[in-house]
Amino acid sequence: MIGEIIQRAVRRENITTGLAKIEATLWWDEKAGRFWAWEVDEHADWKLLATRALGLLIAECGHLLKECPAPPKRGKAGEICGTWFVAMRVNQEYCSAVCQSRASTRAFRAGTETPAVAKRRQEKEG
């Protein structure tokens, strides 16, 4: 359940916990660039409270929750590292310096641009 919540947050999708005692909804606000939270009841067991705490964390800093787009160490074409991480800066796109270097090196050798550069270019054009 928690993995599914994090996965939806990384994809910037709306999140509803669907739990019986705590009903919390998180939604991604494109304009503000962050998640917003709304909840109904907080009297519950530890699993529900942990889910609530995760929801509040996502609402506060979910805009920094990302998935690394770098190619894996010995991966095939089209595969990505896919590690979920909390970015230290808004413009951080890779989980580590190693992944950033790997992406840059492979893009340079292929004569293309890195996934992060392509994403920024599309955002400027779009």
N, C-alpha and C positions, 0 to 999 in steps of 0.2 A: 504494500500500500504506500509506504513512504517513498520507495523508488519510483512508483508511478507518479506521485505528486511532484517529485523533483524533475522527472522526465518532462512532464507537462510544463513546468516552470521554465525549463531550458528551452522548450519549443515556443514559449510565450503564448501558451494556451490558457483559457480560463480554467480554474480549478474549483471543483466542488467536492468536499470530502465525503458527503453522503453518509456520515456517521449519525447514529440515532440520537445521541445525547448532545453532541456539539454539531451544529450545522454552520459550517464556515464556507464562505465563497470568496475566492480570490480572483480578481480579474486584472488583466494587463491593460494599462492605459498607454497607448502609443504616444499621445501628446506629452504626457508627463514623463514617459520612459521608466515607469515603475509599476509594481503591483499594488493594488488596494485590497483591503480585507474587510469583511463584514461577518459577524458571528452572532449567534442567538443565545446559547447556553454554555456555561463552562463547568457544570457539575458532572464530572465523569471520572472513569478510571484512568490509570496512567497511560494507556495506549492512546486514548482520546486526547488527553492533555499533551502528550508528546506530539500528536498530529497538530493540535492547536498551536503549540510552540513553533513547530516547523512552519505553519502557515503565517504566523506573525513574523518570523525571520524572513520568509520569502517576500512578504509585504514590505518589509523594511529594506532588504538588500537583494531582492530577487533579480534586479536589473544587472547585477554583477555575476549571476549564476550563468555559466556558459558551458558549451561542449567544444572540446578541442578539434579543429578541422584539419590538423596536420596529418600527413600520411604516417602510418605506423612504421616501426623500425624495419620490418621485413615483410611489409604488406603488399598485396596486389594492387593494381591500378583501381582507383575508385574507393578503396578502403580508407577509413580515417582512424585517428587515434581514439576519438570518442570519449575521452576522459572528461567527466564533469568536474568543474572547478569553480571556485569563487575568485573572480578577477580582482587584482589589487588596484587596477585603474579601469575606467570605463572603456578605454580603447584597447585593453589587453585582449588578444584573440586566442592565444595559445596557452596551454597549461604550464609550460616550462620553456626555458631558453633552448633546451635541446629540441623540443618540437618545433619551435620557431625557426631554428637553424636548419632543421631537416626540411621543413616546408620551403624555406627560401632557397636552399641548395638545389632541391629537386626542381623547383620552378625555374631557377636560373639555367640549369642544365637542359631543361625541356624547352626553354625559350618562351615560357609563359609567365603568368603572374600567380602569386600565392592566393589561396582561398580568401585570406583576410583582405588583401588588396582588391580582389575581384568584388568582394562584398561591399567594401567602401565605395568603389567606383559605381556599382549598381545603385547604392543608396543616393549618391549624388545625382545620377542620371534620372532615377525614378522619382 
